[in-house]
Amino acid sequence: MTTVAVLFSGCGLGSAVAAPFKVTGAVVNVVAPNIVGDTISGVGDVADTVIPF
């Protein structure tokens, strides 16, 4: 229960949601054209921006 309270108290939820997309985008950039990985990373950036806390 306290974990839920910490997650929703503004402790970087947007960053936590965005992190997997950013990591996946970086990995994909190694094996695919940069536009593919950059698009995946862009999803993470949008998630980080849209989630205000």
The 8 nearest C-alpha neighbors of each residue, nearest first, counted from 0:
[[1, 2, 3, 4, 5, 6, 7, 8],
 [2, 0, 4, 3, 5, 6, 7, 8],
 [3, 1, 5, 0, 4, 6, 7, 8],
 [2, 4, 6, 1, 0, 5, 7, 8],
 [3, 5, 1, 7, 2, 6, 8, 0],
 [4, 6, 2, 8, 3, 7, 1, 10],
 [7, 5, 3, 4, 8, 10, 2, 12],
 [6, 8, 4, 9, 5, 3, 10, 12],
 [7, 9, 5, 6, 10, 4, 52, 3],
 [10, 8, 52, 7, 11, 12, 6, 5],
 [9, 11, 8, 12, 6, 5, 52, 7],
 [10, 12, 14, 13, 9, 52, 15, 6],
 [11, 13, 15, 14, 52, 10, 16, 6],
 [14, 12, 47, 50, 16, 11, 15, 52],
 [13, 15, 17, 11, 47, 16, 12, 18],
 [14, 16, 12, 18, 13, 17, 11, 19],
 [15, 17, 13, 14, 18, 12, 46, 19],
 [16, 18, 43, 14, 15, 47, 20, 46],
 [17, 19, 21, 15, 20, 16, 14, 22],
 [20, 18, 22, 21, 17, 23, 16, 43],
 [21, 19, 43, 23, 40, 18, 17, 22],
 [20, 22, 40, 24, 18, 19, 23, 43],
 [23, 21, 25, 19, 24, 20, 18, 26],
 [22, 24, 26, 20, 25, 21, 19, 27],
 [25, 23, 36, 40, 39, 21, 27, 22],
 [24, 26, 22, 28, 23, 27, 36, 21],
 [27, 25, 23, 28, 24, 29, 22, 30],
 [26, 28, 36, 24, 29, 30, 25, 31],
 [29, 27, 36, 33, 25, 31, 26, 30],
 [28, 30, 27, 26, 31, 25, 32, 33],
 [31, 29, 27, 28, 32, 26, 33, 36],
 [32, 30, 28, 27, 29, 33, 35, 36],
 [31, 33, 34, 35, 28, 30, 36, 29],
 [34, 32, 28, 36, 35, 37, 31, 27],
 [33, 35, 37, 32, 36, 38, 28, 31],
 [36, 34, 38, 33, 37, 32, 39, 31],
 [37, 35, 24, 28, 27, 39, 33, 38],
 [36, 38, 40, 34, 39, 35, 33, 41],
 [39, 37, 41, 35, 36, 40, 34, 42],
 [40, 38, 24, 36, 41, 42, 37, 20],
 [39, 41, 21, 24, 37, 43, 42, 20],
 [42, 40, 38, 44, 43, 39, 37, 45],
 [41, 43, 45, 39, 40, 44, 46, 38],
 [44, 42, 17, 20, 46, 40, 41, 45],
 [43, 45, 41, 47, 42, 46, 48, 17],
 [44, 46, 48, 42, 47, 43, 49, 41],
 [47, 45, 43, 49, 48, 44, 17, 50],
 [46, 48, 13, 44, 14, 45, 17, 50],
 [49, 47, 45, 46, 50, 44, 51, 13],
 [48, 50, 46, 47, 51, 45, 13, 44],
 [51, 49, 13, 47, 48, 52, 46, 12],
 [50, 52, 49, 48, 13, 47, 9, 12],
 [51, 9, 50, 12, 11, 13, 10, 8]]
